[in-house]
Amino acid sequence: MPVKQPQTPEQITKFGHIAIALRKYLTKHSMKKVDLARAIDGFSSAQVYNVVNGKHAPGPKLREKLSKATGIPESELMANETTAVAVIPKGPVGKMLDQLQRTDVLSFTVNGNGEARIKLDVTLPIETAKPLFRLLLDTGVGT
């Protein structure tokens, strides 16, 4: 069985809103992904799963069938044309981020409301972490 790969920032930016809309539909109707896949004739479960998991946007034919099955307008099932850009700030925080080991975890997701969830799981000396704390407090996180 292939290892499940997390979404890339580019996939989240382009396809995340589609995945969120479909997941809301599934939750509202107490359905699973497999139920939706079965309701869409002519497409494999993998194709439907990739769309629901935010890996791809549906093509024109799948988009039409998903729209009919869910009531979600086709226009909401199209990929965004924007791209995600990661910017490492200059200064102590940027230096700290640049020095993270591959075993450290920095991830984010963006929901349909335009809110970002950032997860950072790293152990830092307090002197290195202070600039990051200041940056987060300045943005209103933790207040």
C-alpha positions in Angstrom: 0.0 0.0 0.0 1.5 3.4 -1.0 2.4 5.8 1.8 -0.1 8.7 2.1 1.7 12.0 1.3 0.5 15.2 2.9 -0.7 18.0 0.8 1.8 20.5 -0.4 1.3 24.2 0.2 0.6 24.6 -3.5 -2.1 21.9 -3.4 -3.7 23.5 -0.3 -3.8 26.9 -2.1 -5.2 25.5 -5.4 -7.5 22.7 -4.2 -8.1 23.2 -0.5 -11.4 25.0 -0.9 -12.8 22.1 -3.0 -11.8 19.5 -0.4 -13.4 21.6 2.4 -16.6 22.0 0.5 -16.8 18.3 -0.2 -15.9 17.3 3.3 -18.7 19.7 4.7 -21.1 18.0 2.4 -20.0 14.5 3.5 -20.3 15.5 7.2 -23.7 17.1 6.7 -25.1 14.0 5.0 -23.3 11.5 7.3 -21.5 10.1 4.2 -18.0 8.7 3.7 -15.7 9.3 0.8 -16.5 5.8 -0.5 -20.2 6.6 -0.5 -19.6 9.7 -2.7 -17.3 7.7 -5.0 -20.0 5.1 -5.5 -22.5 7.8 -6.3 -20.3 9.1 -9.2 -20.5 6.7 -12.2 -17.6 6.5 -14.6 -14.9 7.6 -12.2 -12.6 5.5 -10.0 -12.6 5.8 -6.2 -9.0 7.1 -6.4 -10.1 10.0 -8.6 -12.8 11.0 -6.2 -10.6 10.5 -3.1 -7.9 12.7 -4.6 -10.4 15.5 -5.0 -11.9 15.1 -1.6 -8.4 14.9 -0.1 -7.3 18.1 -1.8 -4.7 16.6 -4.1 -6.4 17.6 -7.4 -9.3 19.6 -8.8 -11.9 17.6 -10.7 -11.8 17.8 -14.4 -14.9 19.1 -16.3 -16.8 15.8 -16.4 -16.1 14.9 -12.8 -16.8 18.5 -11.7 -20.2 18.2 -13.4 -21.1 14.9 -11.7 -19.9 16.1 -8.3 -22.0 19.2 -8.7 -25.1 17.2 -9.5 -24.5 14.7 -6.7 -23.7 17.3 -4.0 -25.5 20.5 -5.1 -22.2 22.4 -4.9 -22.0 24.8 -7.8 -19.4 23.8 -10.4 -17.7 27.2 -10.1 -16.8 26.3 -6.5 -15.2 23.0 -7.6 -12.6 24.7 -9.8 -8.9 25.1 -8.9 -7.6 28.5 -7.7 -4.9 29.9 -10.0 -2.9 31.4 -7.1 0.3 29.8 -5.8 1.6 29.5 -2.2 4.9 31.2 -1.4 6.9 30.5 1.7 8.8 33.5 3.0 11.4 33.1 5.6 11.7 36.4 7.4 15.1 38.1 7.9 16.6 38.4 11.4 16.6 36.1 14.3 13.3 34.3 13.5 14.4 33.7 9.9 17.7 32.4 11.1 16.0 30.1 13.6 13.6 28.7 10.9 16.5 28.3 8.5 18.3 26.2 11.1 15.5 23.7 11.8 16.5 20.1 11.4 14.6 17.8 9.0 13.2 16.0 12.0 11.5 19.2 13.3 7.9 19.8 12.1 6.6 22.9 10.6 3.3 22.6 8.8 0.2 24.7 7.9 -3.3 24.4 6.6 -5.6 27.0 5.3 -9.4 26.6 5.8 -12.2 27.9 3.6 -12.6 30.9 5.8 -9.1 32.1 5.0 -7.7 31.2 8.4 -4.3 29.6 8.6 -3.4 26.9 11.1 0.3 26.7 11.8 1.9 23.9 13.7 5.5 24.0 14.8 6.9 21.2 16.9 10.5 22.0 17.7 12.7 22.2 20.8 14.7 25.4 20.9 16.9 27.1 23.5 14.9 29.9 25.1 17.2 32.6 23.7 16.5 31.3 20.2 12.8 31.0 20.8 12.3 34.5 22.2 12.2 36.3 18.8 9.6 33.7 17.6 7.5 34.4 20.7 7.7 38.1 20.1 6.7 37.7 16.4 3.7 35.5 17.4 2.6 37.9 20.1 2.9 40.9 17.7 0.6 39.2 15.3 -2.0 38.6 18.0 -1.4 34.9 18.4 -1.8 33.8 22.0 -3.6 36.9 23.1 
